[in-house]
Amino acid sequence: MLVSACGFHSTSAQLNVTPPAVSISTPTMQPTSTPADVELIATDLQIPWEVVFLPDGDLLITERTGQLIRIENPAGKRVVHVIEGVQPVGEGGLLGLSLHPDFARNSLIYLYLTTRSTSGLVNQVVQYLLQDDRLSNRTVILDGILASNNHDGGRMAFGPDGMLYITTGDAEQPNLAQDTRSLNGKILRINPDGSIPADNPFGNAVYSYGHRNPQGLAWDAAGQLWSTEHGPSGLQSGFDELNLIVKGGNYGWPLVRGEQIRAGIVSPIIQSGASDTWAPAGLAYLDGVLYFTGLRGAALYRVALVDDSVADFKVFFKGKYGRLRAVTVGPDGWLVLSTSNTDGRGNPIQGDDRIIRVNPNFLK
């Protein structure tokens, strides 16, 4: 079933949900939009990967090619920082970005980037001081994450506990995901200075394991951590996941996928099945709803929650803006999305890549 209204699309989805099963309603007709429902706030970016709001309302954006962009609010002057050592190889480059929880006082930012070491490509978490539109005090606080053309992870966010959480891909070596000594195929958790929290489950940076290529992090109102994850590609494509993350949990890659169940493995809350591919990226939480973007899916997905179960699932903007990468909640409570059409896998149009602002009241 396809329902359209003024160019915005919502499609029903047939989900594979691990027990206990949840009721998925069919989306109804969307209300008529107005020009204020969706606003274009920045254009002509080069593979934007993460979008973060500064305390003054300005945007801070990473471009995978190695630039950190500050855009004044309202959209105007751009300040461009070229980040040293970035290697934009395959899916790698300048990826995740997070502000220290006390950024207004200490001006610390964190970047996840791909660079080259004596042993080959690696991903690092690097801390900088950002003051007066200048970067200084470069400090590598986490190293040793293997990089590859594909499966580099890269999302970062500070949790309610004040710790920095980081997603890493398996670097195209699936067995690393099951090795709790490896930093690949994991969700990591570190202190803001890069040290290891005393209550981490394995005595290192690893918080959960068995991940293929997680690219979204968000906490709900109860403080529970959620993550999106890419399923297999090629002939076995599909089985993309939305996971509820628990400390020390094993999420199964490469041992299980989709609806497969195995002792000791945490099953996804929802997954796309074999007939659909979301290629999920960014993830955000707002008022009882998780929103995640789709790259190959070229859509915004809305997951309404009741406790830790899915009450409703809808798909918006299918194909309208192309590949969607980042999603965040702005200080005004609106969603902000980035496209990823210039990454070599999309079909860019004039103005790509773009940053788009969306009224969440329209996404019902």
N, C-alpha and C positions, 0 to 999 in steps of 0.2 A: 504494500500500500504506500502510495506517495501522495503527500498533501503539500500544496504550495500556497504561499501567500506573499505577494509583492516581492518575489524573487528569493525568499527565504524558504528553505526546505526542511522538513522533518520526516524521517523515515522510521518505521518500526523495525526492531531488530529481534531476531530469534536467538536468544542467548542460551549458552550452555552454562548452567549454574550448578555448582557443587552442592551436595546436600547440606542443610535442608533447602529444598527448592523454594524460590520466591516467585511471587506473582508479578509478571511484567505486563503493564497495561499498554494498549495500542495508543500511540500519540493521537491527539485530537487536532482539529484545525487550529493553526496559529492565528493570533490576533493580527489585524492589519498593522503593519509597521508604519512608522513615520520617519522622516529623514533623521530625527534625533536618536533613533534606536541603534544605529550603527554609524560610527564616525571614523574617517581615515585621519590618523594623526601623524604619520610619518611615512615617507616613501623613499625609494632609491637606496635601499640598504643591501649589503652584500652578505647573504646567508645569515641573518640574525638568528642567534641561538637562545639567548636568555634576555629577558626584559625585567628590570627591577626599578621600583620607584625610590628616589632619594627623598629625604625628609621634606625638602622644599617643593616636591611635586615634579621635579625634573626626572626624565627617563635616563637610565643607564642601560646600555645594550651591548652585548658581546656579538661580534661578527666572527664567524668561524675562520675567516681569512686572517684574523689576528688583530683586529681593531676593537677598542673599547670606545663606544660613542656615548657622549652625554648630549641629550637634546633638551633644550630649555622648554619649560611649560609656560604658556602654550607653545606648541611646536615652533621652533625658531632656530636660533643659533646652534650649531653643532661644534662640540669640542671633540677632537679625535686623538686618542692615545694609541700608538702602535706598540703592542706588547712584544717585548723582545723574546726571541727564541721560538716563537710559535711555528709549528709545522702543520699546515692544513692539508694533511694527507688523508685521502678517503673521507671517512666520517669524523676524523680527528680535526684538531685545530683549537681555537679558542672557544670553549664551550660554556660550562657553568659559571655562575656569578652569584655571590651572596654578600650581603652587608652584615657586619658584626651586629648583634642585637643592641649594642650600645654605640652604634656608629655616630650618632649625633654628638657623642663626647669624644670618641677615640679615632674616628675617621678611617677605620679599618675595613677593607674589602677583601674578598677571597675569589680567586679565579681558578678554574679547572682548565688545564691546557695540555696539548700534546706538544712534546719537544723531542729533541734528539740527544741521546746520551752516548757514551762510549760503547754501550751494549746494544744500541738500537733505539727505536721509538719507545717513549714512555709517556705516561700521563702523570701530571703533578698537580698538587694544590698549592697555590702560591698566594701569600698574603702581601698586600700593599697598603700604604698610607695614601689616601686620596684627599688632598687639601688644596684649595684654591686652584682647582682644575689641573693639578700636577700630581703625578704618581711618584712615590719614593719608597724607600725602606723595603725593597723587594726581599721576601723571605720565603723559601720553599719549606712548607710545613708538613708535606706528605709527598713521598716519592715512591718509586718502585711499582707503580701500576703499569702493567704491560699495555702497550698501544698496538693497534692494528689498523688496516684499511677499514675494517668494520668492527662493530661491537665495542665501542669505547665508552658507553655510558655517558657520564658527564654532568648530571644534575646535582646541585648542592642546595641545601637549605638548613637553616638553624631551627632546631626543634624547641618545643616548650621547655625542655630541660636545659637550654642554653648550649647544647652540643651541636657540632656541625655534622650533618649527615650527607653522604656522598654516594652516588650510584656509579658502579663500574661494570663494564661489559666483560665478556669472557675472552675478548681479544682473539676470537675465532679459534680458541682452544677450549672446547666444551668441558673437558675434565677438570680444568682449573676451578670451575664453579663449585665443585664438590670438595675442594681442598681448602679447609679452613685456615691453612697457613698462607694461602695466596690471597692477594688483594683483589683479584679479578673475579668477575661474576658475583659481585657482592653488593650489599649496602653497608657502607662503612660509617663509623661514628668516632669522632675525635673531639678533644677539647679545642677551644679556639686557638690555642698556641701550638696545636699539632700533637700534643701528648695524648696518651691512651687513657680513657676513663677507667677507673678502678673496677667498675661493675660491668665492663664489656664481657661477653660470654666466653671468649676464647683467648683472652690475655693479649690480644692485638687489636687492630682497628676494625676487625670484622664484627658486624652486628647481626646480619642475616646472610645466608648463602644459598647456592643453587639457583642463581639468576643468570639469564642469558644476556639480556641487554636492557636493564631498567633505565627509564629516562624521565620519570616523574616522581615527585615527592610532595605530600601534603598531609597535614594533620587535621582531624575533624574536631568538633566542639568538645568531645570527650578526651582529646589528647591522643587518639589512636593514629598511628602512622599508616598511610596508604601509599602504594606505588604502582605505576604502570610499567609494563614489560613487553618487549617485542618477542613474539613467538618465532618459530623456525621460518626460513625462507626457502625459495626454490620450490621443488615438487611437494615439499611438506609444509608449505606456507599456511598461515592462519595461526590459531591458538594463541593469539595475543591475550594479555592478562591484565586484570586489575586485582591487586593483592592487598590484603590487610597484613601488615608486617608485625611480627612478634620477635622479641629479642632471642637470638639463637636459632631462629626458625630455618628449616631447609625447604626451599621452594621448588626443588625437584629437577632442575635442568642439570644434565641432559637425560636424566633417568626416566622422567615422565613428562607428559604434555597433555594439554586439554583436560578431558574428564577422567583421565587415568588416575587411579588412587593407589597409593603405596604407603605402607606403614612408615611413620616418621616424617612424611612429606606433608607440608602445608598446601592445601589446594587453593586455587584462586577463588575469589568471591564471584567473579564472572570472567568468562573467556569467550573469544570470538568464534570458536569452532573452526572446522576445517574449510568452510565455504566462504569465510569472510576474513579480510585482513584490515585491521585498524592501523597498524604500525604506530602505536600510541607514543606520545612524547610528553609534553608538559601536563601538569596536573595542578588543580587549584580547588580549594574548598570554600563554599560560601552558603551560609544559612541552610544547612542540612543537605547540601548538594555538592557532589564532586563533578568537576568539569575537566575533561581531558581532550587534548587535540590528537588528530590523526594525520600522519604524513601520507602514506599510501591511501589511507581512508579518506583524505581530503575533507575532513569534517570536524565539527566540534561535538563531543559526546557529553550528554548530561545524565548523571546517575544520582537519583534521589535515594537517600538513605533513611532507614529506620533502624536505629541502633547500629549494628554492624552488618545489616542485610540490605539488599537492593529492593526498593519498593517500586521503582520506575526507571526506565531507560529510554532515552530519545536521542536522535541524531539531527544535528542542524548544519546548515550551510553546505550540504553535501555537494562537492565539486564547484561551489561558487567562487571560492578564493584560492583554490588549489591546495597545495600542501600546507598544513598548519603545524607550527612547532611549539612555541611558548604560549602559555596562558597564565595570567596572574590577575589578582584582584587589586584594582587601584585604590587610592585613598578615598575616592568618592563611592566605592562599592561597585563600580562597573568592572567588567572583565576587559582585559587587554590581551590581544592575540598577536602573534607574529606569523607571517607566511614564510615558507621555505621553498620558493619556486626557482631560485637561482643556484640551487645546490647540485645541479647536474642531473637531477631526477625529476624535475618538474617542467612545466611549460610556462616560462615567465611571460608576463605581459608588461606593457608600459607602466612604470612606477614600481614594479617588483624589485626587491621585496618590501613589504609594507607592514606597518603596525596599525592595528584596527581596534577600536574601542566599541564595546557592545553593552547595551542595557540588559542586565540579567532578567529584568521583569518581562522582557520579550520572550525569553527562553523558558516557556512554561509548557 
